[in-house]
């Protein structure tokens, strides 16, 4: 693969601001009582949809460090058919998929919105929406720059 310009490296102040926003969203999610593992599943699923190997590697690793099972990580692309996810996780994953595919669908369907707002408080819902938004931003930057996946630790 060819090397590409890295917008985050060239405009490092903007990258810093995005990272600061990411960190503030993480704090808001924690303050709202969202499970960090749920957020890692959400970030992994968004990264799968966007084809961002760098972020998928990072968030699958972080999910494992938080105690996620290999089975649930492997089944994530087929979460609708797998019995391994809670209703709350299903609501978050459906919302994440709808938001990530908004260019195709032009909307977050009412049933997805209603399920998410039943499963989460307003604060939690808002934090989820921001988390998906930030993850999509990182994915787009990394895919455009073809950010390489780090070598596995040995």
C-alpha positions in Angstrom: 0.0 0.0 0.0 1.2 3.5 -0.8 2.1 6.0 1.9 -0.4 8.9 2.2 -0.4 12.3 3.8 -1.6 12.1 7.4 -3.9 15.1 8.1 -3.5 14.4 11.8 0.3 14.7 11.5 0.2 17.8 9.3 -2.5 19.6 11.3 -1.5 18.3 14.7 -3.5 21.0 16.6 -6.7 19.8 15.0 -5.8 16.2 15.9 -5.1 17.3 19.5 -8.5 19.0 19.6 -10.2 15.8 18.3 -8.4 13.7 21.0 -9.5 16.2 23.7 -13.1 16.0 22.4 -12.8 12.2 22.5 -11.5 12.3 26.1 -14.3 14.6 27.1 -16.9 12.3 25.5 -15.3 9.3 27.4 -15.7 11.3 30.6 -19.3 12.2 29.8 -20.0 8.6 29.1 -18.5 7.5 32.4 -20.3 10.2 34.3 -23.6 9.0 32.7 -22.9 5.5 33.9 -22.2 3.9 30.6 -20.2 0.6 30.7 -16.8 1.1 29.2 -17.0 -2.3 27.6 -20.2 -1.3 25.8 -18.4 1.7 24.4 -15.5 -0.5 23.1 -18.0 -2.8 21.4 -19.6 0.2 19.8 -16.3 1.6 18.7 -15.3 -1.8 17.3 -18.6 -2.1 15.4 -18.3 1.4 13.9 -14.7 0.6 12.9 -15.8 -2.7 11.2 -18.4 -0.9 9.1 -15.9 1.8 8.1 -13.1 -0.7 7.4 -10.7 1.0 9.8 -8.2 -1.6 10.6 -6.2 0.7 12.9 -9.2 1.5 15.1 -10.6 -2.0 15.0 -7.3 -3.4 16.2 -7.1 -0.8 19.0 -10.7 -1.2 20.3 -10.8 -4.9 20.0 -7.6 -5.0 22.1 -9.1 -2.5 24.6 -12.3 -4.6 24.9 -10.2 -7.7 25.6 -8.3 -5.8 28.3 -11.7 -4.8 29.9 -12.6 -8.5 30.0 -14.5 -9.0 26.7 -14.6 -12.5 25.4 -13.1 -13.5 22.1 -16.5 -15.0 21.1 -18.4 -11.7 21.5 -15.7 -9.9 19.6 -15.8 -12.4 16.7 -19.6 -12.4 16.7 -19.9 -8.6 16.6 -20.6 -8.3 12.9 -23.5 -10.7 13.3 -24.8 -9.4 16.7 -28.4 -9.5 15.5 -28.2 -13.3 15.1 -26.1 -14.0 18.2 -27.6 -14.4 21.6 -24.6 -13.0 23.4 -25.5 -9.4 23.6 -27.8 -7.7 26.1 -30.8 -5.6 25.0 -28.9 -2.5 26.0 -26.0 -3.5 23.8 -28.3 -4.3 21.0 -29.9 -0.8 21.2 -26.4 0.8 21.2 -25.2 -1.3 18.3 -28.3 -0.6 16.2 -27.9 3.2 16.9 -24.2 3.0 16.0 -24.9 1.2 12.7 -27.7 3.6 11.8 -25.5 6.7 12.5 -22.5 5.2 10.7 -24.6 4.3 7.6 -26.5 7.6 7.6 -25.1 8.5 4.2 -26.9 5.5 2.8 -30.1 5.7 4.8 -30.4 9.4 5.3 -31.9 8.8 8.7 -31.8 7.1 12.0 -35.1 5.0 11.9 -37.7 5.8 14.5 -37.6 2.3 15.9 -33.8 2.5 16.4 -34.2 5.8 18.1 -37.1 4.7 20.3 -35.2 1.5 21.4 -32.1 3.5 22.2 -34.0 6.1 24.3 -35.9 3.3 26.1 -32.6 1.5 26.9 -30.6 4.6 28.0 -31.1 7.8 29.9 -30.9 11.1 28.0 -27.4 11.6 29.3 -26.3 8.1 28.2 -28.0 8.5 24.8 -26.3 11.8 24.2 -22.9 10.3 25.2 -23.5 7.4 22.8 -24.3 9.7 19.9 -21.2 11.7 20.6 -19.1 8.5 20.9 -20.3 7.2 17.5 -19.7 10.7 16.0 -16.1 10.8 17.2 -15.4 7.2 16.2 -16.6 7.9 12.7 -14.3 10.9 12.6 -11.3 8.9 13.7 -12.2 6.2 11.2 -12.4 8.6 8.3 -9.1 10.2 9.1 -7.3 6.8 9.5 -8.8 5.2 6.4 -8.1 8.2 4.3 -4.5 8.3 5.5 -4.2 4.5 5.4 -2.9 4.5 9.0 -1.0 1.3 9.4 -2.0 -1.3 12.0 0.8 -1.7 14.6 2.7 -4.9 14.6 1.3 -7.3 17.2 3.1 -7.5 20.6 5.1 -10.7 20.8 
